[in-house]
Amino acid sequence: MEQSNLIAEAINLTLFGMGFVFLFLTLLVFVTKLMSIIIQRMSQQAQDDDTHHDDNLSLKDELDEETKFVIEQAIKMHRGA
């Protein structure tokens, strides 16, 4: 009698433990998907804002010829050419 009661308690504890882990992992999956959707929307809005900002660049934001030359020389030195 004592042995069957002990086995019943072990099965009961196992089922509750596995059920809790299953619910926790399911909740974790849904929260992760929700966070992914939110981040995608935020990054899409940021890209849209950047696109509108790039249309309004002025000439002083572009690189001048001397800066381009210095960058090209630095790249050549780095590559060892």
MIDO-402628 format. One record per atom (N, C-alpha, C, O): y, z, x; residue number from 0. Coordinates in nm, 3 decimals. Last residue first. Layout:
# MIDO-402628
@v Y w Z u X i NUM .
...
//
This chain:
# MIDO-402628
@v 4.727 w -5.047 u 4.902 i 80 .
@v 4.745 w -5.193 u 4.924 i 80 .
@v 4.860 w -5.219 u 5.016 i 80 .
@v 4.890 w -5.335 u 5.045 i 80 .
@v 4.663 w -4.796 u 4.816 i 79 .
@v 4.638 w -4.829 u 4.956 i 79 .
@v 4.654 w -4.977 u 4.985 i 79 .
@v 4.599 w -5.027 u 5.083 i 79 .
@v 4.729 w -4.691 u 4.578 i 78 .
@v 4.606 w -4.770 u 4.583 i 78 .
@v 4.572 w -4.811 u 4.727 i 78 .
@v 4.460 w -4.855 u 4.753 i 78 .
@v 4.973 w -4.575 u 4.649 i 77 .
@v 4.863 w -4.490 u 4.601 i 77 .
@v 4.730 w -4.563 u 4.610 i 77 .
@v 4.629 w -4.503 u 4.647 i 77 .
@v 5.129 w -4.795 u 4.710 i 76 .
@v 5.100 w -4.698 u 4.815 i 76 .
@v 4.980 w -4.611 u 4.774 i 76 .
@v 4.895 w -4.579 u 4.858 i 76 .
@v 5.140 w -4.917 u 4.456 i 75 .
@v 5.077 w -4.988 u 4.568 i 75 .
@v 5.041 w -4.891 u 4.680 i 75 .
@v 4.934 w -4.903 u 4.739 i 75 .
@v 5.279 w -4.719 u 4.316 i 74 .
@v 5.143 w -4.755 u 4.275 i 74 .
@v 5.071 w -4.826 u 4.387 i 74 .
@v 4.953 w -4.799 u 4.412 i 74 .
@v 5.523 w -4.730 u 4.453 i 73 .
@v 5.444 w -4.605 u 4.453 i 73 .
@v 5.299 w -4.631 u 4.413 i 73 .
@v 5.207 w -4.572 u 4.470 i 73 .
@v 5.606 w -4.986 u 4.388 i 72 .
@v 5.578 w -4.953 u 4.527 i 72 .
@v 5.493 w -4.826 u 4.537 i 72 .
@v 5.403 w -4.817 u 4.620 i 72 .
@v 5.647 w -4.958 u 4.111 i 71 .
@v 5.549 w -5.054 u 4.161 i 71 .
@v 5.510 w -5.023 u 4.305 i 71 .
@v 5.393 w -5.034 u 4.340 i 71 .
@v 5.853 w -4.768 u 4.112 i 70 .
@v 5.725 w -4.736 u 4.050 i 70 .
@v 5.616 w -4.829 u 4.102 i 70 .
@v 5.506 w -4.785 u 4.134 i 70 .
@v 6.057 w -4.914 u 4.236 i 69 .
@v 6.009 w -4.791 u 4.298 i 69 .
@v 5.872 w -4.753 u 4.241 i 69 .
@v 5.784 w -4.710 u 4.316 i 69 .
@v 6.093 w -5.124 u 4.050 i 68 .
@v 6.052 w -5.154 u 4.186 i 68 .
@v 5.992 w -5.030 u 4.253 i 68 .
@v 5.889 w -5.039 u 4.320 i 68 .
@v 6.183 w -4.979 u 3.825 i 67 .
@v 6.059 w -5.056 u 3.817 i 67 .
@v 6.005 w -5.085 u 3.957 i 67 .
@v 5.884 w -5.072 u 3.981 i 67 .
@v 6.425 w -4.884 u 3.932 i 66 .
@v 6.320 w -4.789 u 3.894 i 66 .
@v 6.186 w -4.859 u 3.884 i 66 .
@v 6.084 w -4.805 u 3.929 i 66 .
@v 6.564 w -5.126 u 3.963 i 65 .
@v 6.535 w -5.043 u 4.080 i 65 .
@v 6.422 w -4.944 u 4.050 i 65 .
@v 6.334 w -4.923 u 4.133 i 65 .
@v 6.589 w -5.220 u 3.699 i 64 .
@v 6.509 w -5.295 u 3.796 i 64 .
@v 6.472 w -5.210 u 3.917 i 64 .
@v 6.360 w -5.221 u 3.968 i 64 .
@v 6.552 w -4.955 u 3.452 i 63 .
@v 6.628 w -5.057 u 3.524 i 63 .
@v 6.541 w -5.117 u 3.634 i 63 .
@v 6.430 w -5.070 u 3.658 i 63 .
@v 6.378 w -4.902 u 3.148 i 62 .
@v 6.386 w -4.885 u 3.292 i 62 .
@v 6.472 w -4.994 u 3.354 i 62 .
@v 6.466 w -5.110 u 3.314 i 62 .
@v 6.553 w -4.801 u 2.846 i 61 .
@v 6.464 w -4.888 u 2.921 i 61 .
@v 6.482 w -4.865 u 3.071 i 61 .
@v 6.586 w -4.815 u 3.116 i 61 .
@v 6.755 w -4.651 u 2.741 i 60 .
@v 6.624 w -4.589 u 2.746 i 60 .
@v 6.524 w -4.674 u 2.824 i 60 .
@v 6.419 w -4.624 u 2.865 i 60 .
@v 6.973 w -4.815 u 2.730 i 59 .
@v 6.972 w -4.716 u 2.837 i 59 .
@v 6.839 w -4.642 u 2.846 i 59 .
@v 6.811 w -4.576 u 2.946 i 59 .
@v 6.932 w -4.969 u 2.503 i 58 .
@v 6.910 w -5.030 u 2.633 i 58 .
@v 6.904 w -4.927 u 2.745 i 58 .
@v 6.836 w -4.950 u 2.845 i 58 .
@v 6.757 w -4.767 u 2.256 i 57 .
@v 6.874 w -4.836 u 2.309 i 57 .
@v 6.842 w -4.891 u 2.447 i 57 .
@v 6.735 w -4.863 u 2.502 i 57 .
@v 6.527 w -4.777 u 1.989 i 56 .
@v 6.555 w -4.751 u 2.130 i 56 .
@v 6.678 w -4.829 u 2.175 i 56 .
@v 6.698 w -4.944 u 2.135 i 56 .
@v 6.436 w -4.795 u 1.727 i 55 .
@v 6.578 w -4.764 u 1.748 i 55 .
@v 6.612 w -4.735 u 1.894 i 55 .
@v 6.715 w -4.675 u 1.921 i 55 .
@v 6.167 w -4.827 u 1.720 i 54 .
@v 6.249 w -4.939 u 1.676 i 54 .
@v 6.396 w -4.919 u 1.710 i 54 .
@v 6.471 w -5.016 u 1.722 i 54 .
@v 6.070 w -4.578 u 1.788 i 53 .
@v 6.064 w -4.684 u 1.889 i 53 .
@v 6.150 w -4.803 u 1.849 i 53 .
@v 6.200 w -4.875 u 1.936 i 53 .
@v 6.091 w -4.436 u 1.547 i 52 .
@v 6.179 w -4.400 u 1.658 i 52 .
@v 6.183 w -4.512 u 1.763 i 52 .
@v 6.288 w -4.539 u 1.820 i 52 .
@v 5.890 w -4.547 u 1.395 i 51 .
@v 6.029 w -4.565 u 1.350 i 51 .
@v 6.127 w -4.534 u 1.463 i 51 .
@v 6.233 w -4.596 u 1.473 i 51 .
@v 5.677 w -4.460 u 1.550 i 50 .
@v 5.698 w -4.603 u 1.529 i 50 .
@v 5.841 w -4.630 u 1.484 i 50 .
@v 5.904 w -4.725 u 1.531 i 50 .
@v 5.694 w -4.184 u 1.527 i 49 .
@v 5.715 w -4.247 u 1.658 i 49 .
@v 5.742 w -4.395 u 1.644 i 49 .
@v 5.823 w -4.450 u 1.718 i 49 .
@v 5.630 w -4.154 u 1.255 i 48 .
@v 5.761 w -4.113 u 1.303 i 48 .
@v 5.793 w -4.178 u 1.437 i 48 .
@v 5.906 w -4.221 u 1.460 i 48 .
@v 5.366 w -4.245 u 1.262 i 47 .
@v 5.464 w -4.316 u 1.180 i 47 .
@v 5.606 w -4.282 u 1.224 i 47 .
@v 5.693 w -4.369 u 1.229 i 47 .
@v 5.257 w -4.050 u 1.427 i 46 .
@v 5.258 w -4.188 u 1.472 i 46 .
@v 5.359 w -4.270 u 1.392 i 46 .
@v 5.430 w -4.353 u 1.448 i 46 .
@v 5.288 w -3.829 u 1.259 i 45 .
@v 5.356 w -3.830 u 1.389 i 45 .
@v 5.364 w -3.973 u 1.443 i 45 .
@v 5.466 w -4.012 u 1.500 i 45 .
@v 5.118 w -3.902 u 1.051 i 44 .
@v 5.261 w -3.886 u 1.024 i 44 .
@v 5.341 w -3.891 u 1.153 i 44 .
@v 5.449 w -3.949 u 1.157 i 44 .
@v 4.878 w -3.895 u 1.192 i 43 .
@v 4.922 w -4.021 u 1.132 i 43 .
@v 5.072 w -4.015 u 1.101 i 43 .
@v 5.144 w -4.113 u 1.122 i 43 .
@v 4.862 w -3.628 u 1.255 i 42 .
@v 4.878 w -3.724 u 1.364 i 42 .
@v 4.922 w -3.860 u 1.311 i 42 .
@v 4.996 w -3.932 u 1.379 i 42 .
@v 4.830 w -3.522 u 0.996 i 41 .
@v 4.946 w -3.483 u 1.077 i 41 .
@v 4.969 w -3.583 u 1.190 i 41 .
@v 5.083 w -3.619 u 1.217 i 41 .
@v 4.589 w -3.638 u 0.919 i 40 .
@v 4.711 w -3.668 u 0.843 i 40 .
@v 4.836 w -3.634 u 0.923 i 40 .
@v 4.935 w -3.707 u 0.919 i 40 .
@v 4.419 w -3.525 u 1.110 i 39 .
@v 4.434 w -3.671 u 1.102 i 39 .
@v 4.561 w -3.708 u 1.027 i 39 .
@v 4.633 w -3.800 u 1.068 i 39 .
@v 4.442 w -3.252 u 1.045 i 38 .
@v 4.490 w -3.300 u 1.175 i 38 .
@v 4.510 w -3.450 u 1.174 i 38 .
@v 4.608 w -3.499 u 1.230 i 38 .
@v 4.321 w -3.254 u 0.788 i 37 .
@v 4.460 w -3.210 u 0.804 i 37 .
@v 4.518 w -3.263 u 0.936 i 37 .
@v 4.630 w -3.312 u 0.938 i 37 .
@v 4.062 w -3.337 u 0.850 i 36 .
@v 4.145 w -3.417 u 0.759 i 36 .
@v 4.292 w -3.382 u 0.777 i 36 .
@v 4.377 w -3.471 u 0.781 i 36 .
@v 3.983 w -3.123 u 1.013 i 35 .
@v 3.987 w -3.259 u 1.067 i 35 .
@v 4.074 w -3.349 u 0.982 i 35 .
@v 4.152 w -3.428 u 1.034 i 35 .
@v 3.986 w -2.910 u 0.835 i 34 .
@v 4.078 w -2.909 u 0.948 i 34 .
@v 4.092 w -3.049 u 1.008 i 34 .
@v 4.201 w -3.088 u 1.049 i 34 .
@v 3.777 w -2.996 u 0.667 i 33 .
@v 3.911 w -2.980 u 0.613 i 33 .
@v 4.014 w -2.981 u 0.725 i 33 .
@v 4.119 w -3.044 u 0.712 i 33 .
@v 3.561 w -2.983 u 0.846 i 32 .
@v 3.600 w -3.112 u 0.787 i 32 .
@v 3.741 w -3.106 u 0.731 i 32 .
@v 3.817 w -3.202 u 0.746 i 32 .
@v 3.560 w -2.707 u 0.894 i 31 .
@v 3.583 w -2.799 u 1.004 i 31 .
@v 3.625 w -2.936 u 0.952 i 31 .
@v 3.716 w -2.997 u 1.008 i 31 .
@v 3.499 w -2.612 u 0.639 i 30 .
@v 3.627 w -2.574 u 0.700 i 30 .
@v 3.660 w -2.670 u 0.814 i 30 .
@v 3.776 w -2.709 u 0.830 i 30 .
@v 3.240 w -2.719 u 0.609 i 29 .
@v 3.349 w -2.758 u 0.519 i 29 .
@v 3.485 w -2.726 u 0.576 i 29 .
@v 3.579 w -2.805 u 0.562 i 29 .
@v 3.102 w -2.589 u 0.820 i 28 .
@v 3.109 w -2.735 u 0.815 i 28 .
@v 3.226 w -2.780 u 0.727 i 28 .
@v 3.303 w -2.868 u 0.766 i 28 .
@v 3.129 w -2.319 u 0.744 i 27 .
@v 3.186 w -2.365 u 0.870 i 27 .
@v 3.201 w -2.516 u 0.873 i 27 .
@v 3.301 w -2.567 u 0.923 i 27 .
@v 2.980 w -2.315 u 0.509 i 26 .
@v 3.123 w -2.288 u 0.502 i 26 .
@v 3.192 w -2.338 u 0.629 i 26 .
@v 3.302 w -2.393 u 0.622 i 26 .
@v 2.729 w -2.359 u 0.627 i 25 .
@v 2.782 w -2.454 u 0.529 i 25 .
@v 2.933 w -2.437 u 0.516 i 25 .
@v 3.006 w -2.536 u 0.513 i 25 .
@v 2.705 w -2.129 u 0.784 i 24 .
@v 2.712 w -2.259 u 0.849 i 24 .
@v 2.765 w -2.366 u 0.755 i 24 .
@v 2.839 w -2.455 u 0.798 i 24 .
@v 2.699 w -1.932 u 0.579 i 23 .
@v 2.802 w -1.929 u 0.682 i 23 .
@v 2.817 w -2.065 u 0.748 i 23 .
@v 2.929 w -2.113 u 0.767 i 23 .
@v 2.469 w -2.004 u 0.435 i 22 .
@v 2.600 w -2.006 u 0.370 i 22 .
@v 2.713 w -2.008 u 0.472 i 22 .
@v 2.812 w -2.079 u 0.454 i 22 .
@v 2.274 w -1.968 u 0.640 i 21 .
@v 2.292 w -2.098 u 0.576 i 21 .
@v 2.429 w -2.107 u 0.508 i 21 .
@v 2.498 w -2.208 u 0.524 i 21 .
@v 2.302 w -1.693 u 0.690 i 20 .
@v 2.330 w -1.789 u 0.797 i 20 .
@v 2.354 w -1.928 u 0.738 i 20 .
@v 2.446 w -1.998 u 0.781 i 20 .
@v 2.221 w -1.594 u 0.438 i 19 .
@v 2.356 w -1.566 u 0.489 i 19 .
@v 2.394 w -1.666 u 0.598 i 19 .
@v 2.506 w -1.718 u 0.599 i 19 .
@v 1.958 w -1.684 u 0.431 i 18 .
@v 2.054 w -1.727 u 0.329 i 18 .
@v 2.197 w -1.707 u 0.375 i 18 .
@v 2.283 w -1.792 u 0.354 i 18 .
@v 1.847 w -1.545 u 0.642 i 17 .
@v 1.852 w -1.690 u 0.650 i 17 .
@v 1.951 w -1.746 u 0.547 i 17 .
@v 2.020 w -1.844 u 0.574 i 17 .
@v 1.878 w -1.281 u 0.538 i 16 .
@v 1.937 w -1.320 u 0.665 i 16 .
@v 1.951 w -1.471 u 0.676 i 16 .
@v 2.057 w -1.520 u 0.716 i 16 .
@v 1.726 w -1.291 u 0.302 i 15 .
@v 1.870 w -1.261 u 0.296 i 15 .
@v 1.940 w -1.305 u 0.425 i 15 .
@v 2.050 w -1.359 u 0.420 i 15 .
@v 1.474 w -1.352 u 0.414 i 14 .
@v 1.537 w -1.445 u 0.318 i 14 .
@v 1.687 w -1.419 u 0.307 i 14 .
@v 1.766 w -1.513 u 0.303 i 14 .
@v 1.431 w -1.124 u 0.574 i 13 .
@v 1.433 w -1.258 u 0.633 i 13 .
@v 1.505 w -1.356 u 0.541 i 13 .
@v 1.587 w -1.435 u 0.587 i 13 .
@v 1.428 w -0.919 u 0.385 i 12 .
@v 1.531 w -0.920 u 0.488 i 12 .
@v 1.544 w -1.058 u 0.552 i 12 .
@v 1.654 w -1.103 u 0.581 i 12 .
@v 1.196 w -0.997 u 0.241 i 11 .
@v 1.325 w -0.983 u 0.174 i 11 .
@v 1.441 w -0.991 u 0.275 i 11 .
@v 1.539 w -1.062 u 0.253 i 11 .
@v 1.003 w -0.978 u 0.442 i 10 .
@v 1.030 w -1.109 u 0.379 i 10 .
@v 1.166 w -1.107 u 0.311 i 10 .
@v 1.243 w -1.203 u 0.320 i 10 .
@v 1.020 w -0.702 u 0.490 i 9 .
@v 1.046 w -0.797 u 0.597 i 9 .
@v 1.078 w -0.935 u 0.542 i 9 .
@v 1.170 w -1.001 u 0.589 i 9 .
@v 0.945 w -0.598 u 0.240 i 8 .
@v 1.079 w -0.571 u 0.292 i 8 .
@v 1.116 w -0.668 u 0.404 i 8 .
@v 1.230 w -0.712 u 0.412 i 8 .
@v 0.681 w -0.690 u 0.234 i 7 .
@v 0.775 w -0.734 u 0.131 i 7 .
@v 0.919 w -0.711 u 0.177 i 7 .
@v 1.005 w -0.796 u 0.155 i 7 .
@v 0.574 w -0.548 u 0.449 i 6 .
@v 0.579 w -0.694 u 0.455 i 6 .
@v 0.678 w -0.748 u 0.353 i 6 .
@v 0.751 w -0.842 u 0.382 i 6 .
@v 0.593 w -0.289 u 0.346 i 5 .
@v 0.663 w -0.322 u 0.470 i 5 .
@v 0.677 w -0.474 u 0.484 i 5 .
@v 0.782 w -0.523 u 0.527 i 5 .
@v 0.422 w -0.306 u 0.129 i 4 .
@v 0.563 w -0.273 u 0.106 i 4 .
@v 0.647 w -0.311 u 0.228 i 4 .
@v 0.758 w -0.361 u 0.214 i 4 .
@v 0.182 w -0.351 u 0.258 i 3 .
@v 0.235 w -0.456 u 0.172 i 3 .
@v 0.382 w -0.433 u 0.140 i 3 .
@v 0.459 w -0.528 u 0.127 i 3 .
@v 0.152 w -0.102 u 0.395 i 2 .
@v 0.159 w -0.227 u 0.470 i 2 .
@v 0.220 w -0.338 u 0.384 i 2 .
@v 0.304 w -0.413 u 0.434 i 2 .
@v 0.126 w 0.083 u 0.189 i 1 .
@v 0.241 w 0.093 u 0.279 i 1 .
@v 0.262 w -0.038 u 0.355 i 1 .
@v 0.376 w -0.080 u 0.376 i 1 .
@v -0.120 w 0.000 u 0.083 i 0 .
@v 0.000 w 0.000 u 0.000 i 0 .
@v 0.126 w 0.000 u 0.087 i 0 .
@v 0.221 w -0.074 u 0.060 i 0 .
//
